[in-house]
Amino acid sequence: VESYYRASPDKLQQELFENFNIIDAKIIENNYSFNKQLKARPNLIPIKIARFLLPFYKFDEWKFMLNYYLNNYNSNYSASCLFLQKK
C-alpha cells in the first residue's frame, strides 16, 4: 500500500506503536526509484503526464503528488522496518 507516509522508525513507533518496545529498527533501501520505474515501464509516462495536466481534478492530491515526484525523482525507494515487543 502506498500512502506516502515516510516516518523514521522512531517516529513510527511513537505515533503508531507506543505500547511496544523497539527491539530492532532499520530503514531498508533498495536500488529502485521513480525515475527507474518510468524507464522500466514507459507506458506509465502518458498516464503521469495526463495527471500532471489535470490539476483541477483533486487539486490537493495533485499538488502533493507533483511535489513528491519532483522532490524524489531520483531517490531510491525505502521502508522503515520495526521489530517490536509489546510492553
HUGI-V32154 format. One record per pair of residues at least 4 apart in sequence whose C-alpha atoms are under 6 Angstrom apart, sorted by the first residue. I is the first residue (numbers start at 0). J is the second residue. If there is no record, write none. Layout:
I&J, I&J
This chain:
6&10, 6&11, 7&11, 8&24, 8&79, 11&15, 12&16, 12&17, 13&17, 18&86, 19&83, 19&84, 19&85, 19&86, 20&83, 20&84, 21&83, 22&82, 22&83, 23&81, 23&82, 24&80, 24&81, 25&79, 25&80, 26&78, 26&79, 27&77, 27&78, 28&76, 28&77, 29&76, 30&75, 31&75, 31&76, 32&73, 32&74, 32&75, 32&76, 33&72, 34&72, 34&73, 36&40, 37&41, 45&49, 54&58, 54&61, 60&64, 66&70, 67&71, 68&72
